[in-house]
Amino acid sequence: MNMDQVRYVDDAITSRHSVRAFLDTPVDTQTIKDILAVASRAPSGTNTQPWKVYVVTGKKRAEMIDRVCTAQVELFQKPELAQHYQETFAYYPETWISPFIDRRRENGWGLYGLLGIQKGEKDRMAAQQLRNFQLFDAPVALYFTVNKIMGIGAKMDISMMIQNVMIAAKARGLDTCPQAAWNHFHPIVLEVLGAPEDEDLVCAVALGYADPDHIVNTFITPREPVENFTVFVDE
């Protein structure tokens, strides 16, 4: 691999970020197939390839958005309904500690600050949260599932595959937003998808062309320097 190739790969990785405003420009079906074919080269334990991907567009996308947004609004109005919308697995810890909670807060208030949402503006926060379930207007939704019989390693495998999807999309001029938020509504999602009962929802990814004029897409999260998370063990 020459340095030009290295630069192209690095650029695809480092230029990827979570886009939260998309154009309604359609994405060619063959392009999606190409992205998934490349992404499927992700490693998996003993080559189990545990991933399954649902590509949702058109009327089915509209149905998904309508049903999940309705549930989210009801949940905001009646928090006690949360018992009906439990994640299939715990994405976040029960107890937060530093530095993770600090980064989480920095991320949340950085995004809200950019959008002019102040602390205590619950209705505006709820409206922005609802944007997740509108796919930020992306024309394509990808839902990733694994068979329930598989262990935690399958979630590691599918995570690497999802990363490949996002990088392959970026290389083709497309953008993405991975969304674990959909997991709370997995009963609705899986029903709309017509997925069998032996599947668990892992993640959703919004896919499309970024709106270059929307301020929210200027939000780029920072990364810790290598020295802060790496230990070189020699002797």
Backbone hydrogen bonds in HBPLUS format (Angstrom, degrees):
<---DONOR---> <-ACCEPTOR-->    atom                        ^
c    i                          cat <-CA-CA->   ^        H-A-AA   ^      H-
h    n   atom  resd res      DA  || num        DHA   H-A  angle D-A-AA Bond
n    s   type  num  typ     dist DA aas  dist angle  dist       angle   num
A0006-VAL N   A0002-ASN O   3.04 MM   4  6.39 156.5  2.09 149.6 157.0     1
A0007-ARG N   A0003-MET O   2.90 MM   4  6.06 157.6  1.95 144.4 150.0     2
A0008-TYR N   A0004-ASP O   2.99 MM   4  6.27 154.8  2.05 147.6 154.0     3
A0009-VAL N   A0005-GLN O   3.03 MM   4  6.29 164.2  2.06 153.5 156.8     4
A0010-ASP N   A0006-VAL O   2.88 MM   4  6.07 170.1  1.89 155.3 158.6     5
A0011-ASP N   A0007-ARG O   2.80 MM   4  5.88 158.1  1.85 148.0 154.3     6
A0012-ALA N   A0008-TYR O   3.07 MM   4  6.24 154.5  2.13 143.3 149.5     7
A0013-ILE N   A0009-VAL O   3.10 MM   4  6.41 152.7  2.18 149.2 156.6     8
A0014-THR N   A0010-ASP O   2.83 MM   4  6.03 178.2  1.83 162.4 162.8     9
A0015-SER N   A0011-ASP O   2.92 MM   4  5.66 144.4  2.05 141.1 148.6    10
A0016-ARG N   A0013-ILE O   3.35 MM   3  5.53 148.7  2.46 100.4 109.1    11
A0019-VAL N   A0176-THR O   3.03 MM 157  5.84 171.8  2.03 144.5 145.8    12
A0211-ASP N   A0021-ALA O   2.94 MM 190  5.61 170.2  1.95 137.0 134.5    13
A0022-PHE N   A0136-PHE O   3.04 MM 114  6.14 145.4  2.16 173.8 175.4    14
A0023-LEU N   A0209-TYR O   2.81 MM 186  5.65 169.3  1.82 175.0 177.6    15
A0031-THR N   A0028-ASP O   3.07 MM   3  5.27 122.4  2.41 100.1 114.4    16
A0032-ILE N   A0028-ASP O   3.19 MM   4  6.64 152.2  2.27 149.3 156.7    17
A0033-LYS N   A0029-THR O   2.99 MM   4  6.34 158.2  2.04 150.9 156.9    18
A0034-ASP N   A0030-GLN O   2.87 MM   4  6.11 155.1  1.93 147.8 154.6    19
A0035-ILE N   A0031-THR O   2.96 MM   4  6.21 158.3  2.01 148.8 154.2    20
A0036-LEU N   A0032-ILE O   2.98 MM   4  6.24 162.3  2.02 152.1 156.5    21
A0037-ALA N   A0033-LYS O   2.89 MM   4  6.06 150.2  1.97 146.7 155.3    22
A0038-VAL N   A0034-ASP O   3.03 MM   4  6.28 161.8  2.07 151.2 154.9    23
A0039-ALA N   A0035-ILE O   2.88 MM   4  6.06 164.2  1.91 149.9 155.2    24
A0040-SER N   A0036-LEU O   2.96 MM   4  5.98 137.7  2.14 138.8 148.2    25
A0041-ARG N   A0038-VAL O   3.12 MM   3  5.83 165.0  2.14 119.4 123.0    26
A0042-ALA N   A0039-ALA O   3.06 MM   3  5.94 148.5  2.16 126.1 128.4    27
A0047-ASN N   A0044-SER O   2.86 MM   3  4.90 152.4  1.94 135.6 127.6    28
A0048-THR N   A0045-GLY O   3.10 MM   3  5.95 149.0  2.20 125.8 130.3    29
A0052-LYS N   A0145-THR O   3.02 MM  93  5.23 125.9  2.32 151.5 156.1    30
A0145-THR N   A0052-LYS O   2.92 MM  93  5.23 163.1  1.95 148.3 153.8    31
A0054-TYR N   A0143-TYR O   2.86 MM  89  5.05 158.2  1.91 143.8 151.3    32
A0143-TYR N   A0054-TYR O   2.94 MM  89  5.05 158.5  1.99 141.4 148.5    33
A0056-VAL N   A0141-ALA O   2.80 MM  85  5.08 174.0  1.80 161.6 163.0    34
A0141-ALA N   A0056-VAL O   3.00 MM  85  5.08 160.6  2.04 147.3 152.8    35
A0061-ARG N   A0057-THR O   3.19 MM   4  4.76 152.7  2.26 111.3 113.1    36
A0062-ALA N   A0058-GLY O   3.09 MM   4  6.46 156.5  2.15 148.8 155.4    37
A0063-GLU N   A0059-LYS O   2.91 MM   4  6.19 154.6  1.97 148.7 155.6    38
A0064-MET N   A0060-LYS O   2.96 MM   4  6.15 159.0  2.00 145.2 150.7    39
A0065-ILE N   A0061-ARG O   2.96 MM   4  6.22 167.4  1.98 157.0 159.5    40
A0066-ASP N   A0062-ALA O   2.97 MM   4  6.10 165.8  1.99 149.0 153.2    41
A0067-ARG N   A0063-GLU O   3.00 MM   4  6.14 169.8  2.01 154.8 157.1    42
A0068-VAL N   A0064-MET O   3.02 MM   4  6.10 169.5  2.03 154.8 158.2    43
A0069-CYS N   A0065-ILE O   2.87 MM   4  5.75 159.0  1.91 148.4 155.2    44
A0070-THR N   A0066-ASP O   3.07 MM   4  6.06 154.6  2.14 139.6 146.7    45
A0071-ALA N   A0067-ARG O   3.14 MM   4  6.36 154.9  2.21 139.8 146.2    46
A0072-GLN N   A0068-VAL O   2.88 MM   4  6.11 153.9  1.95 147.8 155.2    47
A0073-VAL N   A0069-CYS O   2.95 MM   4  6.15 160.0  1.99 152.4 156.5    48
A0074-GLU N   A0070-THR O   3.07 MM   4  6.26 161.1  2.10 146.5 151.8    49
A0075-LEU N   A0071-ALA O   2.91 MM   4  6.08 150.4  2.00 143.8 152.4    50
A0076-PHE N   A0072-GLN O   2.95 MM   4  6.22 148.3  2.05 144.5 152.7    51
A0077-GLN N   A0073-VAL O   3.05 MM   4  6.33 151.3  2.14 146.5 154.0    52
A0078-LYS N   A0074-GLU O   2.78 MM   4  5.92 142.8  1.92 144.9 156.1    53
A0081-LEU N   A0078-LYS O   2.92 MM   3  5.92 171.9  1.93 134.2 136.9    54
A0082-ALA N   A0079-PRO O   3.01 MM   3  5.73 166.3  2.03 123.4 126.2    55
A0084-HIS N   A0081-LEU O   2.88 MM   3  5.68 161.6  1.91 124.6 130.2    56
A0085-TYR N   A0082-ALA O   2.95 MM   3  5.15 157.6  2.00 108.5 115.9    57
A0101-ILE N   A0097-ILE O   3.07 MM   4  5.73 162.7  2.10 133.6 138.7    58
A0103-ARG N   A0099-PRO O   3.06 MM   4  6.37 155.8  2.12 152.3 158.2    59
A0104-ARG N   A0100-PHE O   2.99 MM   4  6.21 157.1  2.04 147.8 154.6    60
A0105-ARG N   A0101-ILE O   2.97 MM   4  6.15 160.7  2.01 146.0 150.4    61
A0106-GLU N   A0102-ASP O   2.94 MM   4  6.12 159.7  1.98 145.8 152.0    62
A0107-ASN N   A0103-ARG O   2.91 MM   4  6.09 154.5  1.98 146.5 153.1    63
A0108-GLY N   A0104-ARG O   2.95 MM   4  6.23 167.9  1.97 153.3 156.0    64
A0109-TRP N   A0105-ARG O   2.91 MM   4  6.02 175.4  1.92 158.6 159.8    65
A0110-GLY N   A0106-GLU O   2.92 MM   4  5.72 138.8  2.10 132.7 144.3    66
A0111-LEU N   A0107-ASN O   3.07 MM   4  6.25 158.5  2.12 148.3 152.7    67
A0112-TYR N   A0108-GLY O   2.99 MM   4  6.23 171.8  1.99 152.3 154.9    68
A0113-GLY N   A0109-TRP O   2.80 MM   4  5.62 151.6  1.88 133.1 141.9    69
A0114-LEU N   A0110-GLY O   3.15 MM   4  6.25 153.1  2.22 138.0 144.3    70
A0115-LEU N   A0111-LEU O   3.20 MM   4  6.50 144.8  2.33 143.3 152.7    71
A0115-LEU N   A0112-TYR O   3.09 MM   3  5.07 121.9  2.44  93.4 108.3    72
A0117-ILE N   A0112-TYR O   2.78 MM   5  4.90 164.0  1.81 148.6 145.1    73
A0116-GLY N   A0113-GLY O   3.06 MM   3  4.91 156.6  2.11  99.0 106.1    74
A0121-GLU N   A0118-GLN O   3.08 MM   3  5.72 161.4  2.12 140.0 141.0    75
A0122-LYS N   A0120-GLY O   2.92 MM   2  5.48 131.0  2.16 106.4  91.7    76
A0125-MET N   A0121-GLU O   2.97 MM   4  6.25 155.9  2.03 153.6 161.5    77
A0126-ALA N   A0122-LYS O   2.84 MM   4  6.00 156.1  1.89 146.9 153.5    78
A0127-ALA N   A0123-ASP O   2.95 MM   4  6.18 149.8  2.04 140.5 148.7    79
A0128-GLN N   A0124-ARG O   3.00 MM   4  6.25 153.6  2.07 144.0 150.5    80
A0129-GLN N   A0125-MET O   2.88 MM   4  6.15 153.7  1.95 147.1 155.0    81
A0130-LEU N   A0126-ALA O   2.90 MM   4  6.11 145.7  2.02 142.4 151.7    82
A0131-ARG N   A0128-GLN O   3.08 MM   3  5.18 136.2  2.28  96.8 108.9    83
A0132-ASN N   A0129-GLN O   3.08 MM   3  5.70 149.2  2.17 112.5 120.0    84
A0133-PHE N   A0130-LEU O   2.90 MM   3  5.42 125.3  2.21 110.4 122.8    85
A0134-GLN N   A0131-ARG O   3.09 MM   3  4.87 153.4  2.17  97.0 105.1    86
A0136-PHE N   A0131-ARG O   3.05 MM   5  5.36 152.0  2.13 162.8 158.9    87
A0135-LEU N   A0132-ASN O   3.04 MM   3  5.19 151.5  2.13 105.3 110.1    88
A0137-ASP N   A0134-GLN O   3.00 MM   3  5.90 165.3  2.02 125.3 128.5    89
A0138-ALA N   A0135-LEU O   2.84 MM   3  5.41 169.4  1.85 122.4 125.6    90
A0140-VAL N   A0207-LEU O   3.32 MM  67  5.11 141.9  2.48 160.6 161.2    91
A0207-LEU N   A0140-VAL O   2.92 MM  67  5.11 163.1  1.95 153.1 151.4    92
A0142-LEU N   A0205-VAL O   2.89 MM  63  5.03 159.1  1.93 144.3 151.1    93
A0205-VAL N   A0142-LEU O   2.77 MM  63  5.03 148.4  1.87 145.3 154.1    94
A0144-PHE N   A0203-CYS O   2.87 MM  59  5.39 178.0  1.87 170.8 171.4    95
A0202-VAL N   A0144-PHE O   2.82 MM  58  5.64 169.7  1.83 164.5 161.9    96
A0146-VAL N   A0200-ASP O   3.04 MM  54  5.46 148.4  2.14 145.2 154.5    97
A0200-ASP N   A0146-VAL O   2.80 MM  54  5.46 163.4  1.83 162.6 167.6    98
A0150-MET N   A0147-ASN O   3.06 MM   3  5.77 158.8  2.11 121.0 126.7    99
A0148-LYS N   A0198-ASP O   2.69 MM  50  5.42 165.6  1.71 147.5 150.7   100
A0154-ALA N   A0151-GLY O   3.04 MM   3  5.71 146.2  2.16 115.3 123.1   101
A0155-LYS N   A0152-ILE O   3.00 MM   3  5.36 132.0  2.24 105.7 118.0   102
A0156-MET N   A0152-ILE O   3.31 MM   4  6.79 143.2  2.45 142.8 153.1   103
A0156-MET N   A0153-GLY O   3.08 MM   3  4.99 122.6  2.42  92.0 106.9   104
A0157-ASP N   A0153-GLY O   2.92 MM   4  6.27 155.9  1.97 148.6 155.3   105
A0158-ILE N   A0154-ALA O   2.91 MM   4  6.14 167.1  1.92 149.9 152.5   106
A0159-SER N   A0155-LYS O   3.05 MM   4  5.97 140.4  2.22 129.9 140.3   107
A0160-MET N   A0156-MET O   3.19 MM   4  6.52 149.8  2.29 145.7 152.1   108
A0161-MET N   A0157-ASP O   3.13 MM   4  6.47 149.5  2.23 143.6 152.6   109
A0162-ILE N   A0158-ILE O   2.84 MM   4  6.08 152.2  1.92 145.2 152.3   110
A0163-GLN N   A0159-SER O   2.99 MM   4  6.26 156.3  2.05 144.7 150.7   111
A0164-ASN N   A0160-MET O   3.06 MM   4  6.31 154.8  2.13 141.4 148.0   112
A0165-VAL N   A0161-MET O   2.97 MM   4  6.34 149.7  2.06 145.4 153.8   113
A0166-MET N   A0162-ILE O   3.06 MM   4  6.42 158.6  2.11 152.4 156.7   114
A0167-ILE N   A0163-GLN O   3.01 MM   4  6.28 157.4  2.07 153.2 159.3   115
A0168-ALA N   A0164-ASN O   2.83 MM   4  5.92 167.4  1.84 154.9 159.0   116
A0169-ALA N   A0165-VAL O   2.90 MM   4  5.99 149.3  1.99 144.1 152.8   117
A0170-LYS N   A0166-MET O   3.01 MM   4  6.17 157.5  2.06 138.9 144.9   118
A0171-ALA N   A0167-ILE O   2.98 MM   4  6.24 155.0  2.04 149.5 156.0   119
A0172-ARG N   A0169-ALA O   2.94 MM   3  5.19 142.5  2.09 103.4 115.1   120
A0174-LEU N   A0169-ALA O   2.93 MM   5  5.00 157.6  1.98 146.4 139.5   121
A0173-GLY N   A0170-LYS O   3.03 MM   3  5.14 162.6  2.06 114.6 114.6   122
A0175-ASP N   A0208-GLY O   2.73 MM  33  5.59 175.8  1.73 176.5 177.8   123
A0208-GLY N   A0175-ASP O   3.10 MM  33  5.59 159.5  2.14 155.1 157.0   124
A0177-CYS N   A0206-ALA O   3.00 MM  29  5.07 132.0  2.23 136.1 141.6   125
A0206-ALA N   A0177-CYS O   3.01 MM  29  5.07 162.5  2.04 137.6 136.5   126
A0179-GLN N   A0204-ALA O   2.63 MM  25  5.08 159.7  1.67 164.9 161.2   127
A0204-ALA N   A0179-GLN O   3.16 MM  25  5.08 156.7  2.21 129.5 136.4   128
A0183-ASN N   A0180-ALA O   2.94 MM   3  5.67 161.4  1.97 123.8 129.4   129
A0185-PHE N   A0182-TRP O   2.93 MM   3  5.53 141.3  2.08 115.6 125.8   130
A0186-HIS N   A0183-ASN O   3.18 MM   3  5.08 148.5  2.28 116.7 112.1   131
A0188-ILE N   A0185-PHE O   3.05 MM   3  5.59 123.0  2.39 114.8 127.3   132
A0189-VAL N   A0185-PHE O   3.01 MM   4  6.23 171.5  2.02 158.1 160.7   133
A0190-LEU N   A0186-HIS O   2.90 MM   4  5.77 172.6  1.90 149.8 152.3   134
A0191-GLU N   A0187-PRO O   3.22 MM   4  6.15 146.3  2.34 130.4 139.3   135
A0192-VAL N   A0188-ILE O   2.93 MM   4  6.18 164.5  1.95 158.4 162.0   136
A0193-LEU N   A0189-VAL O   2.93 MM   4  6.16 155.8  1.99 150.3 157.8   137
A0194-GLY N   A0190-LEU O   3.01 MM   4  6.00 122.4  2.36 130.9 144.4   138
A0195-ALA N   A0190-LEU O   2.98 MM   5  5.17 151.4  2.06 154.1 157.8   139
A0194-GLY N   A0191-GLU O   3.08 MM   3  5.05 137.7  2.27  94.8 107.1   140
A0199-GLU N   A0196-PRO O   3.32 MM   3  6.01 149.8  2.41 124.1 123.6   141
A0214-HIS N   A0211-ASP O   3.46 MM   3  5.77 167.4  2.47 110.5 113.9   142
A0217-ASN N   A0214-HIS O   3.14 MM   3  5.88 151.7  2.22 118.1 124.7   143
A0218-THR N   A0215-ILE O   2.94 MM   3  5.52 164.5  1.96 120.5 123.9   144
A0219-PHE N   A0216-VAL O   3.21 MM   3  5.69 163.9  2.23 112.2 116.2   145
A0228-ASN N   A0225-PRO O   2.87 MM   3  5.58 152.6  1.94 121.8 129.7   146
A0229-PHE N   A0226-VAL O   3.14 MM   3  5.71 154.3  2.20 115.4 122.2   147
